[in-house]
Amino acid sequence: MGFQDTKKGSSEATSGQRSVGSGPLTAFIDQGSEFSGKLCFKDTVRIDGKLEGEITSDNTLIVGETGEIRASIVSEVVVVSGLVEGDVVANRQLTLQKTARLNGDVQTSSLLVEDGAVLNGTVKMGGSPRAAKPVMPEGSSSAKATQTSGSDPGAREATVGGVKDRLKR
């Protein structure tokens, strides 16, 4: 996990192994903490504080009821109970629980919205989000996909913000 820490309140980021539905919880940003910058992680992270910037994940992001995120998010699974202002790409699943408020465009394969959740933005679904053009925040570089040589004619290689990813259709 990497992030630029600009603490404005008390913080509690732990690296203990807590069990959460999608895997072990490897970091927790508690209520009262504020961070600004880029947060990258491989396992499950829960945010109950405030975060501004960018979030990328290879696993699960959980935004708790007191969480306030003003960031672009790219993750496999995103579960929102608090506030998210920014575009979200959830490759596998986006869950908006009843207390969630999401203001931004969404791209996902699976969307679960509980009664009471608020979503203001466009939603793109179907197939694998990695095969489609990701929703990019204003001012960021665009994604491009190119056919790769090899035995799989459905495989593509995409470059998003300088990062290459091999895609399957």
N, C-alpha and C positions, 0 to 999 in steps of 0.2 A: 504494500500500500504506500502511495506517495502523495503528499499534499503539502501545500504551502500554508503554514499555520500563522494566522494573524488573530490570535486570541484576544477577545474583548471581554470575556467573562470567565468564570471558572470552567475548566474542561475536564472531561473524563473520557479519554480514549484508551480502551483496554485491549489487550491482545489475548485475553483468556479465551478458552474454547467453550462457548455456550451453544447449546443446541437450539436451532430454530428450524422450522419446517423445511427449508431448502438446503440445509447443511449447517455446519458449525458457524457460529457468530464469531468473527475474528476481530471486529472493531466496533466500538460503540461511541457515538458522539452524543453526549448527554444534553438535556435541556439546560440552557444558560450558556452553552458554548457557541462561539461564532467563528467560522472559518471562511477564508476567501482564497480562491486559487483552483488548482486542479487536483481532484481526488481520483486515484487509480487503485483498483484492488482486484484480487483474484477470488476471494471467498465472499461470505455474507457480511454485509455491513448494515448497521442500523443507525439512522440519524434522527435524533430528537431535538437537536439544536438548529442553528441557522448555518446554511452553507450557500456561498455565492461563487459561481465560476463554471467548471466542467466536472462531470462525473463519468468515468468509464469503468466497466466491471466485466469480469469473465463469469460472474455468478449472479448473486442476488443483492439488490438494494432494497432496504426497507426504510420508508419514511414514516416515522411515528406520528401520533396525533399532534404533538407539539413541534414537529419538524417543519421548517420553512426553507425550501430549496428554491433558489433563483439561479438555475443552471441548465445547460443542455445535458441530457442523460443518455448514455448508451450502455445497456446492460442486457444480460440474458433474461432475467426476471426482475420486475419492479413491482413492489407492493407499496401503495400509498394510502396513508391514513391522515396525513397532514396536508400542507400546502406545497404545490410544485408550480413554479412559474418558469416555463421553458419547454423546449421540445424534448420528447421522449421517444427513443428507439428501444423497445423491449423485444429482443429477438425471439424469445419463446412465449412470454406471457406478461401482461400488465394487469394488475388487480387494483381497482379503486374501491377501497372500503367505504362504509357509509359516511365517514367524517372527512373523506378526501375532497380536495379542491385542486383541480389541475387546469391551468391556463397555458395552453400550448398545443402544438401539433403532435400527433401520436402516430407511430408506426409499429405494428406488432402482428404476430401470428394469432394470438389469442387475447381477447379482452374480456375481463370480468368486471362488471360495474354493480355494486350493491346499491339498493334503494337509499337515496339521500346523498350519494356522491355527486359532485359537480365536475363536468368536463366541458371546457370552452376551447374549441379548436377543431381542426380537421383530424379525421381518423383514416389511416390507410391500413388495410388488412388483406390477408390472403397470401398463400405461399409462404416462402421464407423472406422475412424483411431484408436479409442480407443480399438476396437476389435483386431486390428493388432498390431504387435510389433512396438512401436514408434521408430523413428529415434533418436538414442542417440549420443551425441557428443563423440568423442574419449576420453577414460579414465573414462567415467561415468558408473555407474552400469547399468546392463541390466534389462529389464522388464520381468516379468513372469506373466502368467495368469493361474488361477486354477478354476476348476468347483466348483460352490457353491451349497450347498444343498438347497432345497426349491422347490417351485412349478413351477418355471420357468427354464426348462432345457437349455434354451439359455443364461441364465445369467452367467456371469463370474466375478470373482474378480481379478483385476490386481494390482500388486505392482510395482510402478515405482519410483525408488529412495527413497524407504521407505514409499511412500504414496499409500494407497489403494483406489481403485476406482471400483465401481460395474458397470459392462458392460452388455449391451444387444446386442444380435446378430440379 
